[in-house]
Amino acid sequence: MTTIIDAQDLTGASYSALLYALTGATVLLLLGLSWVEREWKLTLALSAIALLVGIGQTYDARAAWLAVKSVSIAYPYAGWIVSMPIQVLTLFFFARRGGKVSHALFWRLAVVSILMVFARYLGDAKLMHPTLSFLIGVIFWLYILGELYFGQMDEAIATSEDDTMRRGYFWLRIIVTVGWAIYPLGSFIVSFTGYVDDGRLSLTYNLAEFVNRIAFGLAVLATALVIAEPSRKSQAE
């Protein structure tokens, strides 16, 4: 039986809009793999994978919302624990296009980003003390920001002579700094106020995904395309 979205159901509509947008952006990024230089294919592929995970996450959460008008926190966290580490590693490989970064940093970022999401989930699911969970999640997020602003990745981009690289990195870093702030804020609201999501928090998360996931991937694609433009022109000539 098909479930109809009511015209006043903003949360249900946001799930559908996000699902369509994620699908379109994923197709665009996958097509973009044939447009960019070889060195950018892994970075772009990781961005596409994060979007693919978002499609599955949004589809499941949308079905739950339409069925019972409630979405368990298990749905978003099941997607975030995969997509957010992938996006952090996307930034790692992005920075490697500008300069040298260590392999040890790769593993640190992978572990920290997974633990960041897992710690927040434990608090929201009442499996860990909310205060401890919130603080651990914030500390791990701040560590990632520290690497982005003051660590090896920032140094690698700073040594790059390509202005396009620096601009692309700037916007990706802004998304992880400002856009991702919605997640600890939502965790704080759920853990410390006893808030039961009536759809407004899910709506907010869905709107944030347009920036945090879709704009993130498109920024990677745009950077790679602009950098590849001179070589395409030279080949045409």
N, C-alpha and C positions, 0 to 999 in steps of 0.2 A: 504494500500500500504506500502510495506517495504522500509524503508530508508536505503541506503547503506552508510557505512562509507568510505570515500575516504582514500586511503593509506597515503596521506600527511596530513590528519586531525588528528594531535596529540591530540587535545582537545577531539574530539569524541572518539578516541581510549582510552584515559585516563579514560573517563567515563565508557566505557565497561570493561576495566581492573579492575577499582575500584569496579564496580558492582559485577564482578565475585569473586574478592578477599574478599569483604565484605560477600558475600553469603557463601563462603567456611569457612571463619573464624567464622561466626555465627553458622554454623553447628558444627564446632569443639568445640566451647564453650558450645553449648547445649548438645553435647555428654559428654563434660567434667563434667557436673553436676552430672553424675553418677560415676565419677572417684574420686571426691574430698570429703573431710570430710564434714559433715553436717554444721559445722560452716562457711564453705566457700561458700555454695550454693547461698546465697543471694548476696554476693559480685560478684560472677561469673555470676549470672543471670542478674545483673544490667549491667555488661559489655556486655553481649549478647544483651540486649535490646538496648543499644547504637548503636550496630552494625546493628540491625534490622531497627532502625530509619534511619541509613545511607543508607541502601538498598533502602528504599522508596524515600529518598531525592535524591540519585544518579539516580534512575530510572526516576523520574520526570524531573530532570535537563538534563539528557541525551536526553530525548524525545524532550525537548524544544530546545536544541542545534542542534539536527539533523534536526528539522523542520525549524528553522529560523536563525541558526548560532548565537544565542544570548541567554543568560541565565539571567533572572531577578534575582536581589539579594534576592527576596522573596524566591526562592528555597533553597539556602543554609541556610538562616536564619531560615526558617521553620523547618529544621532539627536540626540546632545548638541549638535552644532555648529549645529543648527537650534533645538532646544527651549530651550537655556539662554539664548541671546541673546533669544529671544522672552519668556522669563520676566523677564529683566532689564528689557526694555522694558515689560513689564506693570507692573513696579514704578514705572517712569518715569511712565506714564499714571495709575497709582494716585496717585502724589504730586501730579500736576497737578490732581486733584480737590480737593486741600487748599490749594494755592497756586501761585504762579508758578514755573516752571522753564524754563530756556532751551532753544531748539531745538538749540543747539550741544551741550548735554549729551546729547540724544538720540543724536546721531551718535557722540559719544565712547563712550557706553555700548554702542552697537551694534558698533562696531569693536573695542573692548577685549574684549567678551564673546566675539566670534568668535575673536579671536587667542588668548584664554585657552584655549579648547578646542583650537584647532589646534596650539598650542605643545605641549600635553600629548600630543596624538596623535603628533606628530613624535618625541617622546622615547620613548613606549611602542612605536612602530613601528620604533625604532632608525634613524630618518632624521635625527636630530639628537642631539648629545651629551646624555645623560640629565640631567646636572646642569644644563646650560644650559636645557634644555627645562623641567625642574621649576621652576627659579627664575623663568623668564619667566611660566609659568602662575600661580605663586603671586603674583607682583608684580601681574599683571593682576587676579587675584581680590581682592587687597588694595585695589587702586584702586577696584573696584566697591564693596567694603565701606566704603571711605572716603567715597564719595559717599552711601552709604546712611546712614551714621552722622553725618557731619560736613559734607556737601555741600548742594547746593540742595534735594535731595529731602527731607532731614531738616528743613531750614528751612521748607519748604513745609508739611510735616505739623505742625511745631511751631506754626505760625501758625494752623492750623485750629482752629476752635472745636468740632469734632465729636469727641467721645470715641471713637465707633465707628471713625472714620478712624484715630485714633492707635493704638487696640488692634489693628486689622487690620494696619496697617503694622508694628507691633511684631512680630507673629507671622510675617509674611512675611519680615521682616528676620532673624529668628531662624533660619528655614529656610535662607536663603541663607548665613548665617554658620555654623551648626552642621551642618545637613544636608549642605550642599555640601562640607564638609570631607572627606567620604568620598572625593571624587574625586581631589584631590591626594594623599591618603594612599594610595589604590589605585595611582595613578601612581608614587608613590615605591616601593611594594613591587615593582611590575613592573619598574621601570627599574633599581633599585639592588640588588635581591636575586636577580635572575634567576628570579623566581617564574613558573612556568608554571601557568596557571589550571586547577585540577582540578575546578572547579565551585564552590568555596567563595567565590571573589571575585565570581563572577557572582551567586551567591546573596545575598551582601552588598549588591551593587549593586541587585538586584531589591527587596530589603526596603527599601533607602533610597529607592527610587522612590515607595513608598507615601507617604512624607512629602514628599520633594523635588518631586514632580510633582502627586500627587493631593491631598494636604493643602494644598498651595500654591493650587491652583485652587479648592478648596472654601472656603478662607479668603477669597479674593476674592469668591466668590459670597455667602458669609455676610455680609460687610461691606456689599456692595451691597444685599442684601435688608433688612438692619436699617435702613440709611439710607433706603430707599424706604418703609418701614413707615408713618411718619407721613403721607406723602402719600396712601397707599392708604386709610388710615383716614379722612382728611378727605374723600376722594372718596366713600367709602361713606356718610358722614354727609350 
